[in-house]
Amino acid sequence: MSEQTQAKPATTGAPEERRSRGTFGQKGGDRRRKGGRKGPRREGEGKESWVPTTKLGRLVKEGKIKDIREIFVHSIPVKEHQIIDHFLGSKLTDEVMRISPVQKQTTAGQRTRFKAVVVIGDSQHHCGLGIKVASEVATAIRGAIILAKLSIVPTRKGYWGNKIGEPHTVPCKLTGKCGSVRVRLIPAPRGSGLVSSPVPKKLLSLGGYIDVFTSSSGHTKTLANFVSATFQAIKKTYHFKTPDLWNVNPTPISPFAEHSKFLSEKRTEKKYKKERGERGDRKERGDRR
């Protein structure tokens, strides 16, 4: 029986040609080698590092301001939400009250976006409200949380009747208004609880109140106005000064005046420097490859 030899296909230079393609001018080559990390990881790379852009942010990051009350005493506006995270980050609790679509008529048709209403607080002494409209739900919620942090205000508590135990209710009768909605907060005796509808009850509980009577009027079905009216009433707790707040302690020096020397210094940022050899790693233009 004769042996049948099978002819093997001749090898062509196709793989070599494919590798050599794109090497014109020696700029192509193996593209998989590009994009590699060149050198050690920089300090703080991969993490979101906060670079403050305001004087208040610089003082907070450097530890010059120890307590958030120093900011509220001098009514310093907070423009960076990282300042609130620095003081109250682990204590804050946020709640999405409602996400509703809103539409706008344009020449190309209707444009639909989403409106998010978020309340935030530490259930002790601070609460805030944020309302944001965005094209996506996640973006609207994220923006509302940031606005709620920027709008955080201190909540003042008081007593109903004798001053026994910890403060538990609002210090006096308060009224807030937004649109057609009016909300009135009335001090309540201990043990009454939050006598209100679910919308203001959530904001009052995040503000740290235990016993409050409420009265509302207007189109309370509009949740954004209902929450805003309640928030406006809570903000007024420090607007009315009772005798116990009449210059008991002298007003402290403003942080900007106290740390004016630090703020006047030129900011120096730490830059990444590549390690060099004994004679350096710089080469002439013709020697680079």
C-alpha positions as CSV (number, residue, x, y, z in Angstrom):
1,M,0.0,0.0,0.0
2,S,1.6,3.2,-1.1
3,E,2.0,6.0,1.3
4,Q,0.1,9.0,0.5
5,T,1.9,12.1,1.6
6,Q,-0.2,15.1,2.2
7,A,1.3,18.4,1.1
8,K,1.5,20.9,3.8
9,P,0.4,24.4,2.9
10,A,3.3,26.7,2.3
11,T,3.8,29.2,5.1
12,T,3.5,32.7,3.9
13,G,4.7,35.8,5.5
14,A,1.2,37.0,6.5
15,P,1.8,37.1,10.3
16,E,5.1,38.9,9.8
17,E,3.5,41.4,7.4
18,R,0.6,42.0,9.8
19,R,3.0,42.8,12.6
20,S,5.0,45.1,10.4
21,R,1.9,47.0,9.3
22,G,1.4,50.4,10.8
23,T,5.1,50.8,11.5
24,F,5.7,53.6,9.0
25,G,7.8,56.2,10.6
26,Q,8.2,53.9,13.6
27,K,5.1,55.3,15.3
28,G,2.8,52.3,15.0
29,G,4.2,49.0,16.1
30,D,2.5,47.0,18.8
31,R,-0.3,49.3,20.0
32,R,-0.9,47.1,23.1
33,R,2.2,48.4,24.7
34,K,0.8,52.0,24.8
35,G,-1.0,53.4,27.8
36,G,1.1,51.7,30.5
37,R,1.7,53.4,33.8
38,K,5.0,55.3,33.6
39,G,6.3,55.6,37.1
40,P,5.0,55.1,40.7
41,R,1.5,56.1,41.7
42,R,1.3,59.6,42.9
43,E,0.4,60.5,46.4
44,G,-3.4,60.5,46.8
45,E,-4.1,59.4,43.3
46,G,-7.2,57.3,42.9
47,K,-9.0,59.0,45.7
48,E,-11.2,62.1,45.6
49,S,-9.1,64.7,47.3
50,W,-10.9,67.9,48.2
51,V,-9.1,71.1,47.0
52,P,-11.0,74.0,48.7
53,T,-11.7,77.0,46.6
54,T,-13.0,79.4,49.3
55,K,-11.3,80.9,52.4
56,L,-13.7,79.1,54.6
57,G,-12.9,75.8,53.0
58,R,-9.2,76.4,53.4
59,L,-9.6,77.1,57.1
60,V,-11.8,74.0,57.6
61,K,-9.4,71.7,55.8
62,E,-6.4,72.9,57.7
63,G,-8.2,72.4,61.0
64,K,-8.4,76.1,61.9
65,I,-12.1,75.9,62.6
66,K,-12.9,73.2,65.1
67,D,-16.7,73.4,65.3
68,I,-19.5,74.2,62.8
69,R,-21.1,76.6,65.3
70,E,-18.3,79.0,64.6
71,I,-19.6,79.3,61.0
72,F,-23.2,79.8,62.1
73,V,-22.4,82.4,64.8
74,H,-20.8,84.7,62.2
75,S,-23.4,83.8,59.4
76,I,-20.6,82.8,57.0
77,P,-22.1,81.4,53.8
78,V,-21.1,77.9,53.0
79,K,-20.3,77.4,49.3
80,E,-18.7,73.9,49.4
81,H,-20.6,70.8,50.6
82,Q,-17.4,69.2,51.7
83,I,-17.4,71.6,54.7
84,I,-20.6,70.0,55.9
85,D,-19.2,66.5,55.3
86,H,-16.1,67.4,57.4
87,F,-18.2,68.3,60.5
88,L,-21.4,66.2,60.1
89,G,-20.6,63.6,57.4
90,S,-21.1,60.5,59.5
91,K,-24.2,61.9,61.4
92,L,-26.3,63.0,58.4
93,T,-29.3,61.1,57.1
94,D,-31.0,62.0,53.8
95,E,-34.5,61.1,52.7
96,V,-35.9,61.5,49.1
97,M,-39.3,62.9,49.6
98,R,-40.5,62.8,45.9
99,I,-39.2,62.5,42.4
100,S,-41.6,63.9,39.8
101,P,-41.3,64.5,36.1
102,V,-41.5,68.1,34.8
103,Q,-42.0,69.1,31.2
104,K,-41.1,72.1,29.1
105,Q,-42.5,72.8,25.6
106,T,-39.8,73.7,23.1
107,T,-39.8,74.1,19.3
108,A,-38.5,70.5,19.0
109,G,-41.2,69.1,21.3
110,Q,-41.6,68.4,25.0
111,R,-38.5,68.2,27.1
112,T,-38.9,66.0,30.1
113,R,-36.7,66.3,33.2
114,F,-37.0,65.0,36.8
115,K,-37.4,67.1,39.9
116,A,-36.0,65.6,43.2
117,V,-36.9,66.9,46.7
118,V,-34.5,65.7,49.4
119,V,-34.4,66.5,53.2
120,I,-31.3,65.9,55.3
121,G,-30.5,66.2,59.0
122,D,-28.6,64.6,61.9
123,S,-31.8,64.1,64.1
124,Q,-30.2,66.4,66.7
125,H,-29.4,70.0,65.9
126,H,-29.3,70.5,62.1
127,C,-31.5,70.0,59.1
128,G,-31.6,71.1,55.4
129,L,-33.6,71.0,52.2
130,G,-32.6,70.6,48.6
131,I,-34.6,70.7,45.4
132,K,-32.9,69.9,42.1
133,V,-34.1,69.4,38.5
134,A,-32.0,67.3,36.1
135,S,-32.4,65.2,32.9
136,E,-31.7,62.0,34.9
137,V,-33.0,60.8,38.2
138,A,-29.6,59.9,39.7
139,T,-28.2,63.4,38.8
140,A,-31.3,65.1,40.3
141,I,-31.0,63.2,43.6
142,R,-27.2,63.8,43.8
143,G,-27.7,67.5,43.1
144,A,-30.5,67.8,45.6
145,I,-28.4,66.2,48.3
146,I,-25.6,68.7,47.7
147,L,-28.0,71.6,47.8
148,A,-29.5,70.2,51.0
149,K,-26.0,70.1,52.6
150,L,-25.4,73.7,51.5
151,S,-28.7,74.9,53.0
152,I,-28.2,73.2,56.4
153,V,-29.3,75.4,59.3
154,P,-29.1,74.9,63.1
155,T,-32.4,74.0,64.8
156,R,-33.2,75.6,68.2
157,K,-35.3,73.8,70.7
158,G,-37.2,74.9,73.8
159,Y,-39.7,73.8,76.4
160,W,-43.4,73.8,76.9
161,G,-44.0,74.9,80.5
162,N,-41.4,74.2,83.1
163,K,-37.8,73.8,82.0
164,I,-37.2,70.2,83.1
165,G,-35.0,67.8,81.2
166,E,-33.7,68.3,77.7
167,P,-35.3,70.7,75.3
168,H,-37.9,68.8,73.2
169,T,-40.1,71.2,71.2
170,V,-39.9,74.5,69.3
171,P,-39.1,77.6,71.5
172,C,-42.1,79.6,70.3
173,K,-44.9,79.7,67.7
174,L,-43.4,79.9,64.2
175,T,-44.9,80.4,60.8
176,G,-43.4,79.6,57.3
177,K,-44.9,80.3,53.9
178,C,-44.1,79.1,50.4
179,G,-46.5,79.7,47.6
180,S,-50.0,79.3,48.9
181,V,-48.9,76.9,51.7
182,R,-48.7,78.2,55.3
183,V,-47.3,76.0,58.1
184,R,-47.5,76.9,61.7
185,L,-45.4,75.2,64.4
186,I,-46.7,75.3,68.0
187,P,-44.9,74.1,71.1
188,A,-46.4,70.9,72.6
189,P,-46.2,69.3,76.0
190,R,-43.8,66.4,76.6
191,G,-45.2,63.1,75.3
192,S,-47.4,64.6,72.6
193,G,-45.2,63.6,69.7
194,L,-45.1,65.2,66.3
195,V,-48.8,65.9,65.5
196,S,-48.6,66.6,61.8
197,S,-48.9,65.1,58.3
198,P,-46.1,62.8,57.1
199,V,-44.3,65.5,55.0
200,P,-43.5,68.0,57.8
201,K,-43.1,65.2,60.3
202,K,-40.1,63.8,58.4
203,L,-38.3,67.2,58.4
204,L,-39.1,67.9,62.0
205,S,-37.7,64.5,63.1
206,L,-34.5,65.0,61.1
207,G,-34.2,68.4,62.9
208,G,-34.3,66.7,66.3
209,Y,-37.8,67.8,67.5
210,I,-39.8,65.4,69.6
211,D,-43.1,67.2,70.5
212,V,-44.6,69.7,68.1
213,F,-48.2,70.7,67.1
214,T,-48.6,71.8,63.5
215,S,-51.2,73.6,61.5
216,S,-51.2,74.0,57.7
217,S,-53.3,75.7,55.1
218,G,-53.2,76.2,51.3
219,H,-52.5,73.7,48.5
220,T,-50.5,71.3,50.7
221,K,-50.7,68.6,47.9
222,T,-47.8,70.5,46.3
223,L,-45.1,68.7,48.2
224,A,-42.2,71.0,47.3
225,N,-44.0,74.1,48.7
226,F,-45.2,72.1,51.8
227,V,-41.7,71.1,52.7
228,S,-40.3,74.5,51.9
229,A,-42.8,76.2,54.2
230,T,-41.9,73.9,57.0
231,F,-38.2,74.5,56.5
232,Q,-38.8,78.3,56.5
233,A,-40.5,78.0,59.8
234,I,-37.7,75.9,61.3
235,K,-35.1,78.5,60.1
236,K,-36.9,81.2,62.1
237,T,-36.1,79.5,65.4
238,Y,-33.0,81.6,65.8
239,H,-34.6,84.8,64.3
240,F,-36.5,85.5,67.5
241,K,-34.1,86.1,70.4
242,T,-35.4,85.3,73.8
243,P,-33.8,86.8,76.9
244,D,-31.6,83.8,77.4
245,L,-29.8,84.8,74.2
246,W,-29.2,88.5,75.1
247,N,-25.4,88.9,75.0
248,V,-24.7,86.2,77.5
249,N,-21.2,85.7,76.0
250,P,-19.2,88.2,74.0
251,T,-19.2,87.6,70.3
252,P,-16.0,85.7,69.3
253,I,-13.6,87.0,66.7
254,S,-14.4,86.1,63.1
255,P,-12.3,83.2,61.8
256,F,-11.3,85.4,58.8
257,A,-9.8,88.0,61.2
258,E,-8.3,85.5,63.5
259,H,-6.5,83.6,60.8
260,S,-5.8,86.5,58.4
261,K,-2.1,85.7,58.3
262,F,-2.7,82.2,57.2
263,L,-5.2,83.3,54.5
264,S,-2.8,85.9,53.2
265,E,0.0,83.3,52.6
266,K,0.4,82.1,49.0
267,R,-1.0,78.7,48.5
268,T,1.7,76.1,47.6
269,E,0.6,72.8,46.1
270,K,2.7,69.7,46.3
271,K,3.7,68.7,42.8
272,Y,4.8,65.3,41.7
273,K,8.6,65.1,40.9
274,K,10.0,62.1,39.0
275,E,13.1,60.6,40.6
276,R,16.3,61.2,38.6
277,G,19.6,59.4,38.4
278,E,23.0,60.9,39.2
279,R,23.3,62.9,35.9
280,G,19.5,63.1,35.3
281,D,17.4,61.3,32.7
282,R,17.1,64.1,30.2
283,K,18.5,63.3,26.7
284,E,19.2,65.3,23.6
285,R,16.6,65.6,21.0
286,G,18.4,63.3,18.6
287,D,19.0,60.6,21.2
288,R,15.3,60.1,22.1
289,R,13.8,56.8,20.9
